[in-house]
């Protein structure tokens, strides 16, 4: 049975899962859920995801939610395919885990409102974000990126020398934030090691494949 | 070399790590970091944790931050000791991962401000929390616990039949929220399966050991 992902290309969590499937060279079916009409809160989707969120994921009889958990499942289940993404060496895995958690606990909270203002308002309602809210949020993200700059001056990728889930977790948010707004782009590219990392992760074949495959700007 | 944890017993993140060490029957040294004086932002601690937070963790030459990453490291490194906490079966591990992520993405954000109002203000400054803020936060936590109730009516623990990191991640916050305030206690215990789960996880020997060993209420 094919892998099914219920989601939308304007959902960073959905994109996270699709990028992981692409890194693993796995085929999948994307079933479009329309956030604009609240389809993610429909009885059908609530039976897939009791939190009324996307994505929901199916692989045969396995049904999962939470993008990061889905990605870890994919990496473990299809260990012999595509990019490794999680090391089997406990010490290396520990480093990767730290930066997976940093994304989850620091980067995601620092960028959620920015994604809403700068991307989701435009995608869903064709509206411009609130400049004042954005300006208020930028300094904290800047301070966070200073820690990333220090980390990436020591190792090419967040989790060490190799590209891993620690990097991949960040990609959809970085993609959205660095393409739409000049100020945001400057925030990332003002830091040389962060800048090189952003350019690197966004130019990976899996990333190009996912973003070319689906016309996310059109809400599809 | 002994395992070292730099942290404080009033930090839920520190407690998470200590509970994991106790579940694994591992000895450790707790080096007290005084949040009240801002010691976690000192140059020494910033060299251990660039985010200026606790805990920081050392096991020989391994230095880690982020409580959940530390716990995963402990579970992998000391797989043959104490409670299993992460399954080696990919399907079971996938279920556990989902609820580890639910804690991280849903439970933690829903309870962070409550912990601040109900516990940290008291621990750090001897002050009472803001009742209005607490009242505003309770309905969202109630709705979240409804999903937990449904889950725990299907399986004894969040990640399946066995106690795992998915449960353990929640324990310090539950401990703080259910012992201090009657309203909070009611919120958990009004749901029979959540109530049984709370009673179960708080009465585990590791939990009793950690909370008896260190007098966290006295800021030690």
Interface residues (C-beta under 8 A of the other chain):
Chain A: X50 X51 X62 X64 X65 X66 X68 X69 X72 X73 X76 X77 X90 X91 X93 X94 X97 X98 X100 X101 X102 X104 X105 X106 X108 X109 X147 X150 X151
Chain B: X50 X51 X62 X64 X65 X66 X67 X68 X69 X72 X73 X76 X77 X90 X91 X93 X94 X97 X98 X100 X101 X102 X104 X105 X106 X108 X109 X147 X150 X151
